[in-house]
Amino acid sequence: MEPHAPHIAISPEDRLQSLDLRFLVGLDVRISSDDEDRARAMFEACKRAGASRVIGCHTQPDRHYTDQSGWIEIYEKDKDARILG
């Protein structure tokens, strides 16, 4: 992560469906969690909120960062749709 990039931490106790993510419209978003289901849910929530790019991954805290094998997905909003809408 870039040292000066803003970041937001979402606690495990936070209910994803109650978060107001409208501020993500047009932004690049990076998501990581050691809970794969939560990472995937947050990934989908950011897409629905209108982020232009979402990179999500499931991290495995018991493994070295060079030995990760968890889920990763990249979403990029259609450039034509971004221009029109």
N, CA, C and O atoms as a Maestro MAE file, in Angstrom:
{
 s_m_m2io_version
 :::
 2.0.0
}

f_m_ct {
 s_m_title
 :::
 protein
 m_atom[340] {
  # First column is atom index #
  i_m_mmod_type
  r_m_x_coord
  r_m_y_coord
  r_m_z_coord
  i_m_residue_number
  s_m_chain_name
  s_m_pdb_residue_name
  s_m_pdb_atom_name
  i_m_atomic_number
  :::
  1 25 0.844 -1.178 0.000 1 A "MET " " N  " 7
  2 3 0.000 0.000 0.000 1 A "MET " " CA " 6
  3 2 0.885 1.236 0.000 1 A "MET " " C  " 6
  4 15 1.934 1.267 0.644 1 A "MET " " O  " 8
  5 25 0.452 2.236 -0.722 2 A "GLU " " N  " 7
  6 3 1.186 3.489 -0.756 2 A "GLU " " CA " 6
  7 2 1.169 4.124 0.638 2 A "GLU " " C  " 6
  8 15 0.142 4.094 1.316 2 A "GLU " " O  " 8
  9 25 2.287 4.692 1.068 3 A "PRO " " N  " 7
  10 3 2.354 5.214 2.432 3 A "PRO " " CA " 6
  11 2 1.396 6.367 2.712 3 A "PRO " " C  " 6
  12 15 1.008 6.578 3.861 3 A "PRO " " O  " 8
  13 25 1.009 7.117 1.681 4 A "HIS " " N  " 7
  14 3 0.135 8.265 1.899 4 A "HIS " " CA " 6
  15 2 -1.278 8.035 1.395 4 A "HIS " " C  " 6
  16 15 -2.084 8.965 1.344 4 A "HIS " " O  " 8
  17 25 -1.579 6.808 1.026 5 A "ALA " " N  " 7
  18 3 -2.924 6.493 0.549 5 A "ALA " " CA " 6
  19 2 -3.888 6.443 1.735 5 A "ALA " " C  " 6
  20 15 -3.577 5.834 2.759 5 A "ALA " " O  " 8
  21 25 -5.051 7.078 1.605 6 A "PRO " " N  " 7
  22 3 -6.026 6.998 2.695 6 A "PRO " " CA " 6
  23 2 -6.511 5.560 2.854 6 A "PRO " " C  " 6
  24 15 -6.576 4.814 1.877 6 A "PRO " " O  " 8
  25 25 -6.844 5.177 4.061 7 A "HIS " " N  " 7
  26 3 -7.369 3.834 4.275 7 A "HIS " " CA " 6
  27 2 -8.474 3.874 5.314 7 A "HIS " " C  " 6
  28 15 -8.545 4.776 6.149 7 A "HIS " " O  " 8
  29 25 -9.325 2.878 5.238 8 A "ILE " " N  " 7
  30 3 -10.454 2.746 6.149 8 A "ILE " " CA " 6
  31 2 -10.430 1.328 6.689 8 A "ILE " " C  " 6
  32 15 -10.325 0.368 5.926 8 A "ILE " " O  " 8
  33 25 -10.525 1.197 7.992 9 A "ALA " " N  " 7
  34 3 -10.575 -0.120 8.620 9 A "ALA " " CA " 6
  35 2 -12.023 -0.430 8.994 9 A "ALA " " C  " 6
  36 15 -12.714 0.387 9.602 9 A "ALA " " O  " 8
  37 25 -12.455 -1.607 8.622 10 A "ILE " " N  " 7
  38 3 -13.802 -2.059 8.963 10 A "ILE " " CA " 6
  39 2 -13.650 -3.213 9.930 10 A "ILE " " C  " 6
  40 15 -13.069 -4.246 9.597 10 A "ILE " " O  " 8
  41 25 -14.165 -3.035 11.106 11 A "SER " " N  " 7
  42 3 -14.030 -4.038 12.163 11 A "SER " " CA " 6
  43 2 -14.893 -5.259 11.881 11 A "SER " " C  " 6
  44 15 -15.917 -5.152 11.206 11 A "SER " " O  " 8
  45 25 -14.492 -6.409 12.389 12 A "PRO " " N  " 7
  46 3 -15.312 -7.615 12.216 12 A "PRO " " CA " 6
  47 2 -16.721 -7.454 12.788 12 A "PRO " " C  " 6
  48 15 -17.652 -8.132 12.353 12 A "PRO " " O  " 8
  49 25 -16.872 -6.567 13.752 13 A "GLU " " N  " 7
  50 3 -18.190 -6.344 14.364 13 A "GLU " " CA " 6
  51 2 -19.089 -5.463 13.490 13 A "GLU " " C  " 6
  52 15 -20.305 -5.454 13.678 13 A "GLU " " O  " 8
  53 25 -18.511 -4.726 12.541 14 A "ASP " " N  " 7
  54 3 -19.300 -3.845 11.678 14 A "ASP " " CA " 6
  55 2 -20.137 -4.664 10.711 14 A "ASP " " C  " 6
  56 15 -19.654 -5.622 10.107 14 A "ASP " " O  " 8
  57 25 -21.394 -4.276 10.572 15 A "ARG " " N  " 7
  58 3 -22.292 -4.953 9.632 15 A "ARG " " CA " 6
  59 2 -22.135 -4.308 8.262 15 A "ARG " " C  " 6
  60 15 -22.438 -3.127 8.093 15 A "ARG " " O  " 8
  61 25 -21.668 -5.068 7.293 16 A "LEU " " N  " 7
  62 3 -21.396 -4.524 5.965 16 A "LEU " " CA " 6
  63 2 -22.633 -3.894 5.329 16 A "LEU " " C  " 6
  64 15 -22.528 -2.864 4.663 16 A "LEU " " O  " 8
  65 25 -23.792 -4.498 5.524 17 A "GLN " " N  " 7
  66 3 -25.011 -3.998 4.894 17 A "GLN " " CA " 6
  67 2 -25.447 -2.651 5.458 17 A "GLN " " C  " 6
  68 15 -26.272 -1.972 4.846 17 A "GLN " " O  " 8
  69 25 -24.915 -2.250 6.604 18 A "SER " " N  " 7
  70 3 -25.313 -0.962 7.183 18 A "SER " " CA " 6
  71 2 -24.310 0.162 6.889 18 A "SER " " C  " 6
  72 15 -24.531 1.304 7.292 18 A "SER " " O  " 8
  73 25 -23.219 -0.148 6.195 19 A "LEU " " N  " 7
  74 3 -22.208 0.861 5.896 19 A "LEU " " CA " 6
  75 2 -22.638 1.741 4.722 19 A "LEU " " C  " 6
  76 15 -23.201 1.249 3.744 19 A "LEU " " O  " 8
  77 25 -22.369 3.039 4.825 20 A "ASP " " N  " 7
  78 3 -22.628 3.983 3.745 20 A "ASP " " CA " 6
  79 2 -21.336 4.117 2.946 20 A "ASP " " C  " 6
  80 15 -20.400 4.788 3.381 20 A "ASP " " O  " 8
  81 25 -21.286 3.492 1.801 21 A "LEU " " N  " 7
  82 3 -20.071 3.453 0.984 21 A "LEU " " CA " 6
  83 2 -20.154 4.363 -0.239 21 A "LEU " " C  " 6
  84 15 -19.390 4.186 -1.188 21 A "LEU " " O  " 8
  85 25 -21.054 5.321 -0.232 22 A "ARG " " N  " 7
  86 3 -21.220 6.199 -1.394 22 A "ARG " " CA " 6
  87 2 -19.950 6.963 -1.730 22 A "ARG " " C  " 6
  88 15 -19.760 7.357 -2.881 22 A "ARG " " O  " 8
  89 25 -19.086 7.179 -0.762 23 A "PHE " " N  " 7
  90 3 -17.846 7.918 -1.002 23 A "PHE " " CA " 6
  91 2 -16.883 7.168 -1.928 23 A "PHE " " C  " 6
  92 15 -15.896 7.744 -2.385 23 A "PHE " " O  " 8
  93 25 -17.157 5.898 -2.208 24 A "LEU " " N  " 7
  94 3 -16.280 5.090 -3.057 24 A "LEU " " CA " 6
  95 2 -16.497 5.312 -4.554 24 A "LEU " " C  " 6
  96 15 -15.734 4.789 -5.366 24 A "LEU " " O  " 8
  97 25 -17.508 6.067 -4.929 25 A "VAL " " N  " 7
  98 3 -17.814 6.266 -6.349 25 A "VAL " " CA " 6
  99 2 -16.580 6.793 -7.075 25 A "VAL " " C  " 6
  100 15 -16.032 7.838 -6.725 25 A "VAL " " O  " 8
  101 25 -16.157 6.049 -8.092 26 A "GLY " " N  " 7
  102 3 -15.041 6.452 -8.921 26 A "GLY " " CA " 6
  103 2 -13.657 6.192 -8.353 26 A "GLY " " C  " 6
  104 15 -12.665 6.524 -9.001 26 A "GLY " " O  " 8
  105 25 -13.556 5.615 -7.176 27 A "LEU " " N  " 7
  106 3 -12.255 5.398 -6.541 27 A "LEU " " CA " 6
  107 2 -11.697 4.004 -6.808 27 A "LEU " " C  " 6
  108 15 -12.438 3.070 -7.115 27 A "LEU " " O  " 8
  109 25 -10.371 3.883 -6.685 28 A "ASP " " N  " 7
  110 3 -9.703 2.583 -6.669 28 A "ASP " " CA " 6
  111 2 -9.710 2.093 -5.234 28 A "ASP " " C  " 6
  112 15 -9.344 2.831 -4.320 28 A "ASP " " O  " 8
  113 25 -10.122 0.853 -5.034 29 A "VAL " " N  " 7
  114 3 -10.264 0.303 -3.691 29 A "VAL " " CA " 6
  115 2 -9.478 -0.997 -3.590 29 A "VAL " " C  " 6
  116 15 -9.489 -1.820 -4.506 29 A "VAL " " O  " 8
  117 25 -8.801 -1.165 -2.470 30 A "ARG " " N  " 7
  118 3 -8.085 -2.415 -2.183 30 A "ARG " " CA " 6
  119 2 -8.625 -2.984 -0.875 30 A "ARG " " C  " 6
  120 15 -8.731 -2.285 0.132 30 A "ARG " " O  " 8
  121 25 -8.960 -4.263 -0.917 31 A "ILE " " N  " 7
  122 3 -9.563 -4.928 0.236 31 A "ILE " " CA " 6
  123 2 -8.739 -6.158 0.588 31 A "ILE " " C  " 6
  124 15 -8.320 -6.911 -0.291 31 A "ILE " " O  " 8
  125 25 -8.514 -6.350 1.869 32 A "SER " " N  " 7
  126 3 -7.905 -7.608 2.310 32 A "SER " " CA " 6
  127 2 -8.503 -7.983 3.652 32 A "SER " " C  " 6
  128 15 -8.828 -7.125 4.473 32 A "SER " " O  " 8
  129 25 -8.640 -9.276 3.855 33 A "SER " " N  " 7
  130 3 -9.171 -9.787 5.108 33 A "SER " " CA " 6
  131 2 -8.685 -11.220 5.289 33 A "SER " " C  " 6
  132 15 -8.484 -11.944 4.314 33 A "SER " " O  " 8
  133 25 -8.498 -11.621 6.540 34 A "ASP " " N  " 7
  134 3 -8.138 -13.013 6.784 34 A "ASP " " CA " 6
  135 2 -9.380 -13.900 6.860 34 A "ASP " " C  " 6
  136 15 -9.275 -15.093 7.144 34 A "ASP " " O  " 8
  137 25 -10.552 -13.321 6.606 35 A "ASP " " N  " 7
  138 3 -11.815 -14.058 6.512 35 A "ASP " " CA " 6
  139 2 -12.277 -13.956 5.051 35 A "ASP " " C  " 6
  140 15 -12.715 -12.892 4.612 35 A "ASP " " O  " 8
  141 25 -12.180 -15.039 4.317 36 A "GLU " " N  " 7
  142 3 -12.479 -15.014 2.884 36 A "GLU " " CA " 6
  143 2 -13.909 -14.582 2.588 36 A "GLU " " C  " 6
  144 15 -14.127 -13.790 1.670 36 A "GLU " " O  " 8
  145 25 -14.884 -15.077 3.335 37 A "ASP " " N  " 7
  146 3 -16.272 -14.693 3.087 37 A "ASP " " CA " 6
  147 2 -16.464 -13.190 3.270 37 A "ASP " " C  " 6
  148 15 -17.167 -12.548 2.491 37 A "ASP " " O  " 8
  149 25 -15.840 -12.642 4.294 38 A "ARG " " N  " 7
  150 3 -15.955 -11.199 4.548 38 A "ARG " " CA " 6
  151 2 -15.247 -10.409 3.447 38 A "ARG " " C  " 6
  152 15 -15.761 -9.379 3.012 38 A "ARG " " O  " 8
  153 25 -14.098 -10.859 2.993 39 A "ALA " " N  " 7
  154 3 -13.391 -10.175 1.908 39 A "ALA " " CA " 6
  155 2 -14.250 -10.151 0.644 39 A "ALA " " C  " 6
  156 15 -14.343 -9.124 -0.028 39 A "ALA " " O  " 8
  157 25 -14.871 -11.274 0.324 40 A "ARG " " N  " 7
  158 3 -15.723 -11.345 -0.863 40 A "ARG " " CA " 6
  159 2 -16.950 -10.447 -0.718 40 A "ARG " " C  " 6
  160 15 -17.344 -9.782 -1.676 40 A "ARG " " O  " 8
  161 25 -17.549 -10.421 0.458 41 A "ALA " " N  " 7
  162 3 -18.724 -9.579 0.696 41 A "ALA " " CA " 6
  163 2 -18.357 -8.097 0.573 41 A "ALA " " C  " 6
  164 15 -19.114 -7.317 -0.005 41 A "ALA " " O  " 8
  165 25 -17.228 -7.719 1.102 42 A "MET " " N  " 7
  166 3 -16.792 -6.331 1.009 42 A "MET " " CA " 6
  167 2 -16.465 -5.970 -0.440 42 A "MET " " C  " 6
  168 15 -16.761 -4.861 -0.885 42 A "MET " " O  " 8
  169 25 -15.860 -6.897 -1.171 43 A "PHE " " N  " 7
  170 3 -15.559 -6.714 -2.586 43 A "PHE " " CA " 6
  171 2 -16.841 -6.377 -3.356 43 A "PHE " " C  " 6
  172 15 -16.881 -5.419 -4.128 43 A "PHE " " O  " 8
  173 25 -17.884 -7.179 -3.133 44 A "GLU " " N  " 7
  174 3 -19.167 -6.957 -3.816 44 A "GLU " " CA " 6
  175 2 -19.811 -5.649 -3.383 44 A "GLU " " C  " 6
  176 15 -20.394 -4.948 -4.210 44 A "GLU " " O  " 8
  177 25 -19.717 -5.309 -2.108 45 A "ALA " " N  " 7
  178 3 -20.292 -4.058 -1.607 45 A "ALA " " CA " 6
  179 2 -19.620 -2.849 -2.258 45 A "ALA " " C  " 6
  180 15 -20.291 -1.869 -2.583 45 A "ALA " " O  " 8
  181 25 -18.320 -2.910 -2.445 46 A "CYS " " N  " 7
  182 3 -17.589 -1.798 -3.075 46 A "CYS " " CA " 6
  183 2 -17.952 -1.664 -4.544 46 A "CYS " " C  " 6
  184 15 -18.051 -0.549 -5.058 46 A "CYS " " O  " 8
  185 25 -18.149 -2.776 -5.221 47 A "LYS " " N  " 7
  186 3 -18.594 -2.737 -6.617 47 A "LYS " " CA " 6
  187 2 -19.969 -2.077 -6.704 47 A "LYS " " C  " 6
  188 15 -20.188 -1.200 -7.540 47 A "LYS " " O  " 8
  189 25 -20.897 -2.498 -5.840 48 A "ARG " " N  " 7
  190 3 -22.245 -1.929 -5.847 48 A "ARG " " CA " 6
  191 2 -22.225 -0.438 -5.530 48 A "ARG " " C  " 6
  192 15 -23.069 0.311 -6.021 48 A "ARG " " O  " 8
  193 25 -21.271 -0.003 -4.716 49 A "ALA " " N  " 7
  194 3 -21.188 1.400 -4.319 49 A "ALA " " CA " 6
  195 2 -20.656 2.289 -5.432 49 A "ALA " " C  " 6
  196 15 -20.755 3.512 -5.337 49 A "ALA " " O  " 8
  197 25 -20.090 1.699 -6.496 50 A "GLY " " N  " 7
  198 3 -19.645 2.482 -7.637 50 A "GLY " " CA " 6
  199 2 -18.149 2.712 -7.739 50 A "GLY " " C  " 6
  200 15 -17.710 3.599 -8.471 50 A "GLY " " O  " 8
  201 25 -17.358 1.930 -7.019 51 A "ALA " " N  " 7
  202 3 -15.903 2.052 -7.145 51 A "ALA " " CA " 6
  203 2 -15.497 1.732 -8.580 51 A "ALA " " C  " 6
  204 15 -16.089 0.860 -9.215 51 A "ALA " " O  " 8
  205 25 -14.485 2.437 -9.092 52 A "SER " " N  " 7
  206 3 -14.071 2.193 -10.474 52 A "SER " " CA " 6
  207 2 -13.191 0.958 -10.598 52 A "SER " " C  " 6
  208 15 -13.197 0.295 -11.635 52 A "SER " " O  " 8
  209 25 -12.439 0.643 -9.556 53 A "ARG " " N  " 7
  210 3 -11.615 -0.556 -9.545 53 A "ARG " " CA " 6
  211 2 -11.612 -1.098 -8.124 53 A "ARG " " C  " 6
  212 15 -11.485 -0.346 -7.158 53 A "ARG " " O  " 8
  213 25 -11.754 -2.421 -8.009 54 A "VAL " " N  " 7
  214 3 -11.709 -3.065 -6.698 54 A "VAL " " CA " 6
  215 2 -10.760 -4.256 -6.806 54 A "VAL " " C  " 6
  216 15 -10.908 -5.109 -7.681 54 A "VAL " " O  " 8
  217 25 -9.797 -4.297 -5.913 55 A "ILE " " N  " 7
  218 3 -8.878 -5.420 -5.814 55 A "ILE " " CA " 6
  219 2 -9.099 -6.026 -4.437 55 A "ILE " " C  " 6
  220 15 -8.889 -5.361 -3.423 55 A "ILE " " O  " 8
  221 25 -9.521 -7.278 -4.396 56 A "GLY " " N  " 7
  222 3 -9.813 -7.924 -3.127 56 A "GLY " " CA " 6
  223 2 -9.010 -9.196 -2.963 56 A "GLY " " C  " 6
  224 15 -8.740 -9.911 -3.929 56 A "GLY " " O  " 8
  225 25 -8.630 -9.470 -1.719 57 A "CYS " " N  " 7
  226 3 -7.905 -10.715 -1.471 57 A "CYS " " CA " 6
  227 2 -8.172 -11.241 -0.067 57 A "CYS " " C  " 6
  228 15 -8.503 -10.502 0.861 57 A "CYS " " O  " 8
  229 25 -8.013 -12.535 0.038 58 A "HIS " " N  " 7
  230 3 -8.089 -13.247 1.309 58 A "HIS " " CA " 6
  231 2 -6.652 -13.505 1.736 58 A "HIS " " C  " 6
  232 15 -5.913 -14.210 1.048 58 A "HIS " " O  " 8
  233 25 -6.259 -12.944 2.855 59 A "THR " " N  " 7
  234 3 -4.901 -13.136 3.351 59 A "THR " " CA " 6
  235 2 -4.872 -14.267 4.370 59 A "THR " " C  " 6
  236 15 -5.867 -14.540 5.041 59 A "THR " " O  " 8
  237 25 -3.749 -14.903 4.474 60 A "GLN " " N  " 7
  238 3 -3.583 -16.010 5.406 60 A "GLN " " CA " 6
  239 2 -2.489 -15.617 6.397 60 A "GLN " " C  " 6
  240 15 -1.302 -15.730 6.093 60 A "GLN " " O  " 8
  241 25 -2.889 -15.158 7.578 61 A "PRO " " N  " 7
  242 3 -1.920 -14.627 8.537 61 A "PRO " " CA " 6
  243 2 -0.884 -15.642 9.021 61 A "PRO " " C  " 6
  244 15 0.181 -15.259 9.506 61 A "PRO " " O  " 8
  245 25 -1.190 -16.919 8.891 62 A "ASP " " N  " 7
  246 3 -0.246 -17.942 9.338 62 A "ASP " " CA " 6
  247 2 0.807 -18.271 8.274 62 A "ASP " " C  " 6
  248 15 1.652 -19.140 8.486 62 A "ASP " " O  " 8
  249 25 0.756 -17.572 7.125 63 A "ARG " " N  " 7
  250 3 1.708 -17.815 6.043 63 A "ARG " " CA " 6
  251 2 2.502 -16.558 5.729 63 A "ARG " " C  " 6
  252 15 2.012 -15.440 5.888 63 A "ARG " " O  " 8
  253 25 3.717 -16.755 5.286 64 A "HIS " " N  " 7
  254 3 4.565 -15.649 4.859 64 A "HIS " " CA " 6
  255 2 3.901 -14.975 3.653 64 A "HIS " " C  " 6
  256 15 3.196 -15.630 2.886 64 A "HIS " " O  " 8
  257 25 4.124 -13.678 3.489 65 A "TYR " " N  " 7
  258 3 3.452 -12.967 2.395 65 A "TYR " " CA " 6
  259 2 3.833 -13.500 1.011 65 A "TYR " " C  " 6
  260 15 3.088 -13.291 0.054 65 A "TYR " " O  " 8
  261 25 4.966 -14.177 0.885 66 A "THR " " N  " 7
  262 3 5.343 -14.757 -0.406 66 A "THR " " CA " 6
  263 2 4.753 -16.146 -0.623 66 A "THR " " C  " 6
  264 15 4.933 -16.741 -1.685 66 A "THR " " O  " 8
  265 25 4.048 -16.663 0.385 67 A "ASP " " N  " 7
  266 3 3.497 -18.018 0.312 67 A "ASP " " CA " 6
  267 2 1.974 -18.013 0.481 67 A "ASP " " C  " 6
  268 15 1.407 -18.962 1.022 67 A "ASP " " O  " 8
  269 25 1.323 -16.962 0.026 68 A "GLN " " N  " 7
  270 3 -0.126 -16.858 0.129 68 A "GLN " " CA " 6
  271 2 -0.793 -17.640 -0.995 68 A "GLN " " C  " 6
  272 15 -0.284 -17.675 -2.116 68 A "GLN " " O  " 8
  273 25 -1.922 -18.261 -0.704 69 A "SER " " N  " 7
  274 3 -2.652 -18.989 -1.741 69 A "SER " " CA " 6
  275 2 -4.152 -18.739 -1.637 69 A "SER " " C  " 6
  276 15 -4.948 -19.518 -2.162 69 A "SER " " O  " 8
  277 25 -4.538 -17.672 -0.972 70 A "GLY " " N  " 7
  278 3 -5.953 -17.368 -0.794 70 A "GLY " " CA " 6
  279 2 -6.589 -16.758 -2.038 70 A "GLY " " C  " 6
  280 15 -5.924 -16.567 -3.056 70 A "GLY " " O  " 8
  281 25 -7.866 -16.457 -1.945 71 A "TRP " " N  " 7
  282 3 -8.654 -15.876 -3.031 71 A "TRP " " CA " 6
  283 2 -8.145 -14.468 -3.348 71 A "TRP " " C  " 6
  284 15 -7.765 -13.716 -2.451 71 A "TRP " " O  " 8
  285 25 -8.145 -14.129 -4.624 72 A "ILE " " N  " 7
  286 3 -7.874 -12.764 -5.087 72 A "ILE " " CA " 6
  287 2 -8.725 -12.515 -6.320 72 A "ILE " " C  " 6
  288 15 -8.897 -13.401 -7.157 72 A "ILE " " O  " 8
  289 25 -9.256 -11.304 -6.424 73 A "GLU " " N  " 7
  290 3 -10.075 -10.953 -7.578 73 A "GLU " " CA " 6
  291 2 -9.902 -9.471 -7.863 73 A "GLU " " C  " 6
  292 15 -9.723 -8.664 -6.952 73 A "GLU " " O  " 8
  293 25 -9.960 -9.128 -9.149 74 A "ILE " " N  " 7
  294 3 -9.853 -7.735 -9.574 74 A "ILE " " CA " 6
  295 2 -11.070 -7.401 -10.417 74 A "ILE " " C  " 6
  296 15 -11.435 -8.140 -11.332 74 A "ILE " " O  " 8
  297 25 -11.692 -6.275 -10.095 75 A "TYR " " N  " 7
  298 3 -12.848 -5.779 -10.841 75 A "TYR " " CA " 6
  299 2 -12.496 -4.404 -11.370 75 A "TYR " " C  " 6
  300 15 -11.964 -3.568 -10.640 75 A "TYR " " O  " 8
  301 25 -12.790 -4.170 -12.637 76 A "GLU " " N  " 7
  302 3 -12.623 -2.835 -13.208 76 A "GLU " " CA " 6
  303 2 -13.893 -2.476 -13.952 76 A "GLU " " C  " 6
  304 15 -14.313 -3.167 -14.880 76 A "GLU " " O  " 8
  305 25 -14.487 -1.386 -13.526 77 A "LYS " " N  " 7
  306 3 -15.737 -0.941 -14.118 77 A "LYS " " CA " 6
  307 2 -15.512 -0.635 -15.601 77 A "LYS " " C  " 6
  308 15 -14.462 -0.126 -15.995 77 A "LYS " " O  " 8
  309 25 -16.506 -0.954 -16.396 78 A "ASP " " N  " 7
  310 3 -16.442 -0.728 -17.840 78 A "ASP " " CA " 6
  311 2 -16.152 0.752 -18.107 78 A "ASP " " C  " 6
  312 15 -16.875 1.629 -17.633 78 A "ASP " " O  " 8
  313 25 -15.090 1.019 -18.869 79 A "LYS " " N  " 7
  314 3 -14.689 2.404 -19.134 79 A "LYS " " CA " 6
  315 2 -15.785 3.170 -19.861 79 A "LYS " " C  " 6
  316 15 -15.982 4.352 -19.583 79 A "LYS " " O  " 8
  317 25 -16.499 2.542 -20.776 80 A "ASP " " N  " 7
  318 3 -17.599 3.226 -21.470 80 A "ASP " " CA " 6
  319 2 -18.700 3.605 -20.494 80 A "ASP " " C  " 6
  320 15 -19.253 4.702 -20.571 80 A "ASP " " O  " 8
  321 25 -19.018 2.703 -19.580 81 A "ALA " " N  " 7
  322 3 -20.060 2.988 -18.590 81 A "ALA " " CA " 6
  323 2 -19.617 4.123 -17.674 81 A "ALA " " C  " 6
  324 15 -20.444 4.932 -17.253 81 A "ALA " " O  " 8
  325 25 -18.326 4.194 -17.361 82 A "ARG " " N  " 7
  326 3 -17.825 5.243 -16.489 82 A "ARG " " CA " 6
  327 2 -17.966 6.609 -17.179 82 A "ARG " " C  " 6
  328 15 -18.272 7.606 -16.526 82 A "ARG " " O  " 8
  329 25 -17.742 6.651 -18.495 83 A "ILE " " N  " 7
  330 3 -17.836 7.903 -19.231 83 A "ILE " " CA " 6
  331 2 -19.309 8.334 -19.339 83 A "ILE " " C  " 6
  332 15 -19.630 9.512 -19.183 83 A "ILE " " O  " 8
  333 25 -20.192 7.376 -19.605 84 A "LEU " " N  " 7
  334 3 -21.609 7.695 -19.823 84 A "LEU " " CA " 6
  335 2 -22.375 7.888 -18.524 84 A "LEU " " C  " 6
  336 15 -23.314 8.682 -18.476 84 A "LEU " " O  " 8
  337 25 -22.000 7.194 -17.500 85 A "GLY " " N  " 7
  338 3 -22.829 7.222 -16.315 85 A "GLY " " CA " 6
  339 2 -22.100 7.592 -15.122 85 A "GLY " " C  " 6
  340 15 -22.681 7.657 -14.039 85 A "GLY " " O  " 8
  :::
 }
 m_bond[339] {
  # First column is bond index #
  i_m_from
  i_m_to
  i_m_order
  :::
  1 1 2 1
  2 2 3 1
  3 3 4 2
  4 3 5 1
  5 5 6 1
  6 6 7 1
  7 7 8 2
  8 7 9 1
  9 9 10 1
  10 10 11 1
  11 11 12 2
  12 11 13 1
  13 13 14 1
  14 14 15 1
  15 15 16 2
  16 15 17 1
  17 17 18 1
  18 18 19 1
  19 19 20 2
  20 19 21 1
  21 21 22 1
  22 22 23 1
  23 23 24 2
  24 23 25 1
  25 25 26 1
  26 26 27 1
  27 27 28 2
  28 27 29 1
  29 29 30 1
  30 30 31 1
  31 31 32 2
  32 31 33 1
  33 33 34 1
  34 34 35 1
  35 35 36 2
  36 35 37 1
  37 37 38 1
  38 38 39 1
  39 39 40 2
  40 39 41 1
  41 41 42 1
  42 42 43 1
  43 43 44 2
  44 43 45 1
  45 45 46 1
  46 46 47 1
  47 47 48 2
  48 47 49 1
  49 49 50 1
  50 50 51 1
  51 51 52 2
  52 51 53 1
  53 53 54 1
  54 54 55 1
  55 55 56 2
  56 55 57 1
  57 57 58 1
  58 58 59 1
  59 59 60 2
  60 59 61 1
  61 61 62 1
  62 62 63 1
  63 63 64 2
  64 63 65 1
  65 65 66 1
  66 66 67 1
  67 67 68 2
  68 67 69 1
  69 69 70 1
  70 70 71 1
  71 71 72 2
  72 71 73 1
  73 73 74 1
  74 74 75 1
  75 75 76 2
  76 75 77 1
  77 77 78 1
  78 78 79 1
  79 79 80 2
  80 79 81 1
  81 81 82 1
  82 82 83 1
  83 83 84 2
  84 83 85 1
  85 85 86 1
  86 86 87 1
  87 87 88 2
  88 87 89 1
  89 89 90 1
  90 90 91 1
  91 91 92 2
  92 91 93 1
  93 93 94 1
  94 94 95 1
  95 95 96 2
  96 95 97 1
  97 97 98 1
  98 98 99 1
  99 99 100 2
  100 99 101 1
  101 101 102 1
  102 102 103 1
  103 103 104 2
  104 103 105 1
  105 105 106 1
  106 106 107 1
  107 107 108 2
  108 107 109 1
  109 109 110 1
  110 110 111 1
  111 111 112 2
  112 111 113 1
  113 113 114 1
  114 114 115 1
  115 115 116 2
  116 115 117 1
  117 117 118 1
  118 118 119 1
  119 119 120 2
  120 119 121 1
  121 121 122 1
  122 122 123 1
  123 123 124 2
  124 123 125 1
  125 125 126 1
  126 126 127 1
  127 127 128 2
  128 127 129 1
  129 129 130 1
  130 130 131 1
  131 131 132 2
  132 131 133 1
  133 133 134 1
  134 134 135 1
  135 135 136 2
  136 135 137 1
  137 137 138 1
  138 138 139 1
  139 139 140 2
  140 139 141 1
  141 141 142 1
  142 142 143 1
  143 143 144 2
  144 143 145 1
  145 145 146 1
  146 146 147 1
  147 147 148 2
  148 147 149 1
  149 149 150 1
  150 150 151 1
  151 151 152 2
  152 151 153 1
  153 153 154 1
  154 154 155 1
  155 155 156 2
  156 155 157 1
  157 157 158 1
  158 158 159 1
  159 159 160 2
  160 159 161 1
  161 161 162 1
  162 162 163 1
  163 163 164 2
  164 163 165 1
  165 165 166 1
  166 166 167 1
  167 167 168 2
  168 167 169 1
  169 169 170 1
  170 170 171 1
  171 171 172 2
  172 171 173 1
  173 173 174 1
  174 174 175 1
  175 175 176 2
  176 175 177 1
  177 177 178 1
  178 178 179 1
  179 179 180 2
  180 179 181 1
  181 181 182 1
  182 182 183 1
  183 183 184 2
  184 183 185 1
  185 185 186 1
  186 186 187 1
  187 187 188 2
  188 187 189 1
  189 189 190 1
  190 190 191 1
  191 191 192 2
  192 191 193 1
  193 193 194 1
  194 194 195 1
  195 195 196 2
  196 195 197 1
  197 197 198 1
  198 198 199 1
  199 199 200 2
  200 199 201 1
  201 201 202 1
  202 202 203 1
  203 203 204 2
  204 203 205 1
  205 205 206 1
  206 206 207 1
  207 207 208 2
  208 207 209 1
  209 209 210 1
  210 210 211 1
  211 211 212 2
  212 211 213 1
  213 213 214 1
  214 214 215 1
  215 215 216 2
  216 215 217 1
  217 217 218 1
  218 218 219 1
  219 219 220 2
  220 219 221 1
  221 221 222 1
  222 222 223 1
  223 223 224 2
  224 223 225 1
  225 225 226 1
  226 226 227 1
  227 227 228 2
  228 227 229 1
  229 229 230 1
  230 230 231 1
  231 231 232 2
  232 231 233 1
  233 233 234 1
  234 234 235 1
  235 235 236 2
  236 235 237 1
  237 237 238 1
  238 238 239 1
  239 239 240 2
  240 239 241 1
  241 241 242 1
  242 242 243 1
  243 243 244 2
  244 243 245 1
  245 245 246 1
  246 246 247 1
  247 247 248 2
  248 247 249 1
  249 249 250 1
  250 250 251 1
  251 251 252 2
  252 251 253 1
  253 253 254 1
  254 254 255 1
  255 255 256 2
  256 255 257 1
  257 257 258 1
  258 258 259 1
  259 259 260 2
  260 259 261 1
  261 261 262 1
  262 262 263 1
  263 263 264 2
  264 263 265 1
  265 265 266 1
  266 266 267 1
  267 267 268 2
  268 267 269 1
  269 269 270 1
  270 270 271 1
  271 271 272 2
  272 271 273 1
  273 273 274 1
  274 274 275 1
  275 275 276 2
  276 275 277 1
  277 277 278 1
  278 278 279 1
  279 279 280 2
  280 279 281 1
  281 281 282 1
  282 282 283 1
  283 283 284 2
  284 283 285 1
  285 285 286 1
  286 286 287 1
  287 287 288 2
  288 287 289 1
  289 289 290 1
  290 290 291 1
  291 291 292 2
  292 291 293 1
  293 293 294 1
  294 294 295 1
  295 295 296 2
  296 295 297 1
  297 297 298 1
  298 298 299 1
  299 299 300 2
  300 299 301 1
  301 301 302 1
  302 302 303 1
  303 303 304 2
  304 303 305 1
  305 305 306 1
  306 306 307 1
  307 307 308 2
  308 307 309 1
  309 309 310 1
  310 310 311 1
  311 311 312 2
  312 311 313 1
  313 313 314 1
  314 314 315 1
  315 315 316 2
  316 315 317 1
  317 317 318 1
  318 318 319 1
  319 319 320 2
  320 319 321 1
  321 321 322 1
  322 322 323 1
  323 323 324 2
  324 323 325 1
  325 325 326 1
  326 326 327 1
  327 327 328 2
  328 327 329 1
  329 329 330 1
  330 330 331 1
  331 331 332 2
  332 331 333 1
  333 333 334 1
  334 334 335 1
  335 335 336 2
  336 335 337 1
  337 337 338 1
  338 338 339 1
  339 339 340 2
  :::
 }
}
